[in-house]
Amino acid sequence: MTTPLPHPVYVIGGGPGGLAVAAALTRRGVRTVVLERADAVGASWRRHYDRLRLHTTRRLSALPGLKMPRSFGRWVARADVVRYLERYAEVHDLEIVTGVEVDRVERTPQDAEEPPTWTLYATGGRRLVASAVVVATGFNHTPRIPEWPGAEAYARTAGRELLHAAAYRTPKPYADRDVLVVGVGNTGAEIAADLAEGGAARVRLAVRTAPYIVRRSTLGWPSQRSGILARRLPVALVDAGARLAGRFLAADLSRYGMARPTGGLYARARAGAIPVQDVGLVAAVRAGRVEPVGAVTGFEDGEVLLADGSRIAPDAVIAATGYRRALEPLVGHLGVLDERGRPAVRGARCAGEAPGIYFQGFTNPLSGMLRELGLDAERIARRIARTREREKRHARKKAGAKEAGVKEARGEGTRERGQAPKTARA
């Protein structure tokens, strides 16, 4: 009697995190299927603005099992990241199905003695049964624009434009125009610098909370290396060191209208406010080509209202205001999300309510997202492979016991030919 083949592992999302997990599982002999809603892998990287380069070094950004070519340079361009992901899928011969979006994951009803499985409800009426599910839909999934009063009316005003940074590609459409960028994370800072260098007539940057702005590298030492070291040290110790070295590590733009940041650098990063890697913003602010202004509080009569009570009238507003994970429709009913809609546990751990559901890529660490995606991919794959082996041993043992019971019922088994079967005494 043979044991049935286990259901495959399904990975939801064909970005770097999903591909890395699929490759690690495939190397361990676990059949893995990647489901990608777009028509190609690396969809989010294909949509990013043209100027974008990795803020982490090429050597520390490669996924397990394939180095990035030296020809990409130290700071890898967006287009090269896309080419790398395509090559990664080819090298590892990954099983990828594009054009399929998973809407919901449910626990599959089954015998309590059987290993848990999960049913994925996807486009086209698909119902896919998985032995495990890796959710790798991305840290930046759904663009988020704050519910500013008057925003909709502003967007409809003639000569005015309001868009999310996800829709920004190049500065060409904004040549000779007055542009306000809202949000001073890495995306907002880089778009503001790109606009200033690309011919915008005026560029202002709305700042709600002043960030730490650090050099991408100092004397050849990338800030990512410092982030890797910091993960092994106490938060208070790292923050104290950052304060002492602040004038060398972080830019001071207070004389240009951007207040100095408060709170510890590492403590803020742990809470989600990672430092801004300077790729042109500091020089643009000091040269007067990017003007820091107050936070946006609303829109009125074709103008933007700022927190200091002033009003400005830019031609376009680009909201670099972040993204939502948008996991609630997919897994929110499983009790695996926290109050902010983020996975309660990530990496190789599973929530007790959902054994076999893993989350990959829902952090943005100082040590580099791609590096951490690769490390977590190996951890998740080891955990799934070990679980798969335990389930196989259990299935073989159960099948063996069933076969032995059948033989005994037929009078077979270990008794001598011609020997009467034993009977139990009352």
Secondary structure as the mmCIF struct_conf table of DSSP 4:
data_model
#
loop_
_struct_conf.conf_type_id
_struct_conf.id
_struct_conf.beg_label_comp_id
_struct_conf.beg_label_asym_id
_struct_conf.beg_label_seq_id
_struct_conf.end_label_comp_id
_struct_conf.end_label_asym_id
_struct_conf.end_label_seq_id
HELX_LH_PP_P HELX_LH_PP_P1 THR A 2 PRO A 8
STRN STRN1 VAL A 9 ILE A 12
BEND BEND1 GLY A 15 GLY A 15
HELX_RH_AL_P HELX_RH_AL_P1 PRO A 16 ARG A 27
TURN_TY1_P TURN_TY1_P1 ARG A 28 GLY A 29
STRN STRN2 THR A 32 GLU A 36
BEND BEND2 ARG A 37 GLY A 42
HELX_RH_AL_P HELX_RH_AL_P2 ALA A 43 ARG A 47
BEND BEND3 HIS A 48 HIS A 48
TURN_TY1_P TURN_TY1_P2 ASP A 50 ARG A 51
STRN STRN3 ARG A 53 ARG A 53
BEND BEND4 HIS A 55 THR A 56
BEND BEND5 ARG A 58 ARG A 58
TURN_TY1_P TURN_TY1_P3 ARG A 59 SER A 61
HELX_LH_PP_P HELX_LH_PP_P2 ALA A 62 LEU A 63
TURN_TY1_P TURN_TY1_P4 PRO A 64 GLY A 65
HELX_LH_PP_P HELX_LH_PP_P3 LYS A 67 PRO A 69
HELX_RH_3T_P HELX_RH_3T_P1 ARG A 70 PHE A 72
BEND BEND6 ARG A 74 TRP A 75
STRN STRN4 ALA A 77 ALA A 77
HELX_RH_AL_P HELX_RH_AL_P3 ARG A 78 VAL A 91
TURN_TY1_P TURN_TY1_P5 HIS A 92 ASP A 93
STRN STRN5 GLU A 95 THR A 98
BEND BEND7 GLY A 99 GLY A 99
STRN STRN6 VAL A 102 ARG A 107
HELX_LH_PP_P HELX_LH_PP_P4 THR A 108 PRO A 109
TURN_TY1_P TURN_TY1_P6 ALA A 112 GLU A 113
BEND BEND8 GLU A 114 GLU A 114
HELX_LH_PP_P HELX_LH_PP_P5 PRO A 115 PRO A 116
STRN STRN7 TRP A 118 ALA A 122
HELX_RH_3T_P HELX_RH_3T_P2 THR A 123 GLY A 125
STRN STRN8 ARG A 126 ALA A 130
BEND BEND9 SER A 131 SER A 131
STRN STRN9 ALA A 132 VAL A 135
BEND BEND10 PHE A 139 ASN A 140
STRN STRN10 THR A 142 PRO A 143
TURN_TY1_P TURN_TY1_P7 PRO A 149 GLY A 150
HELX_RH_AL_P HELX_RH_AL_P4 ALA A 151 ARG A 156
BEND BEND11 THR A 157 THR A 157
TURN_TY1_P TURN_TY1_P8 ALA A 158 GLY A 159
STRN STRN11 GLU A 161 HIS A 164
HELX_RH_3T_P HELX_RH_3T_P3 ALA A 165 ALA A 167
BEND BEND12 PRO A 171 PRO A 171
HELX_RH_3T_P HELX_RH_3T_P4 LYS A 172 TYR A 174
TURN_TY1_P TURN_TY1_P9 ALA A 175 ASP A 176
STRN STRN12 ASP A 178 VAL A 182
BEND BEND13 GLY A 185 GLY A 185
HELX_RH_AL_P HELX_RH_AL_P5 ASN A 186 GLU A 197
TURN_TY1_P TURN_TY1_P10 GLY A 198 GLY A 199
BEND BEND14 ALA A 201 ALA A 201
STRN STRN13 ARG A 202 ALA A 206
BEND BEND15 ARG A 208 THR A 209
HELX_LH_PP_P HELX_LH_PP_P6 ALA A 210 TYR A 212
STRN STRN14 ILE A 213 ARG A 215
BEND BEND16 ARG A 216 ARG A 216
STRN STRN15 SER A 217 THR A 218
TURN_TY1_P TURN_TY1_P11 LEU A 219 GLY A 220
STRN STRN16 TRP A 221 PRO A 222
HELX_RH_AL_P HELX_RH_AL_P6 SER A 223 ALA A 230
TURN_TY1_P TURN_TY1_P12 ARG A 231 ARG A 232
BEND BEND17 LEU A 233 LEU A 233
HELX_RH_AL_P HELX_RH_AL_P7 VAL A 235 LEU A 244
TURN_TY1_P TURN_TY1_P13 ALA A 245 ALA A 245
HELX_RH_AL_P HELX_RH_AL_P8 GLY A 246 LEU A 249
STRN STRN17 ALA A 250 ALA A 250
HELX_RH_3T_P HELX_RH_3T_P5 SER A 254 TYR A 256
TURN_TY1_P TURN_TY1_P14 GLY A 257 GLY A 257
HELX_LH_PP_P HELX_LH_PP_P7 ALA A 259 PRO A 261
BEND BEND18 GLY A 263 GLY A 263
HELX_RH_AL_P HELX_RH_AL_P9 LEU A 265 ARG A 270
TURN_TY1_P TURN_TY1_P15 ALA A 271 GLY A 272
HELX_LH_PP_P HELX_LH_PP_P8 ILE A 274 PRO A 275
STRN STRN18 VAL A 276 ASP A 278
BEND BEND19 VAL A 279 GLY A 280
HELX_RH_AL_P HELX_RH_AL_P10 LEU A 281 ARG A 286
TURN_TY1_P TURN_TY1_P16 ALA A 287 GLY A 288
BEND BEND20 ARG A 289 VAL A 290
STRN STRN19 GLU A 291 VAL A 293
HELX_LH_PP_P HELX_LH_PP_P9 GLY A 294 ALA A 295
STRN STRN20 VAL A 296 GLU A 300
TURN_TY1_P TURN_TY1_P17 ASP A 301 GLY A 302
STRN STRN21 GLU A 303 LEU A 306
TURN_TY1_P TURN_TY1_P18 ALA A 307 ASP A 308
BEND BEND21 GLY A 309 GLY A 309
STRN STRN22 ARG A 311 ILE A 312
BEND BEND22 ASP A 315 ASP A 315
STRN STRN23 ALA A 316 ALA A 319
STRN STRN24 TYR A 323 ARG A 324
HELX_RH_AL_P HELX_RH_AL_P11 GLU A 328 VAL A 331
HELX_RH_3T_P HELX_RH_3T_P6 GLY A 332 LEU A 334
TURN_TY1_P TURN_TY1_P19 GLY A 335 GLY A 335
STRN STRN25 LEU A 337 LEU A 337
TURN_TY1_P TURN_TY1_P20 GLU A 339 ARG A 340
BEND BEND23 GLY A 341 ARG A 342
STRN STRN26 PRO A 343 PRO A 343
BEND BEND24 ALA A 344 VAL A 345
TURN_TY1_P TURN_TY1_P21 GLY A 347 ALA A 348
TURN_TY1_P TURN_TY1_P22 GLY A 352 GLU A 353
BEND BEND25 ALA A 354 ALA A 354
TURN_TY1_P TURN_TY1_P23 PRO A 355 GLY A 356
STRN STRN27 ILE A 357 PHE A 359
BEND BEND26 GLY A 361 GLY A 361
TURN_TY1_P TURN_TY1_P24 LEU A 366 SER A 367
HELX_RH_AL_P HELX_RH_AL_P12 MET A 369 ALA A 409
TURN_TY1_P TURN_TY1_P25 ARG A 410 GLY A 411
BEND BEND27 GLY A 413 ARG A 415
HELX_LH_PP_P HELX_LH_PP_P10 GLU A 416 GLU A 416
TURN_TY1_P TURN_TY1_P26 ARG A 417 GLY A 418
HELX_LH_PP_P HELX_LH_PP_P11 GLN A 419 LYS A 422
#
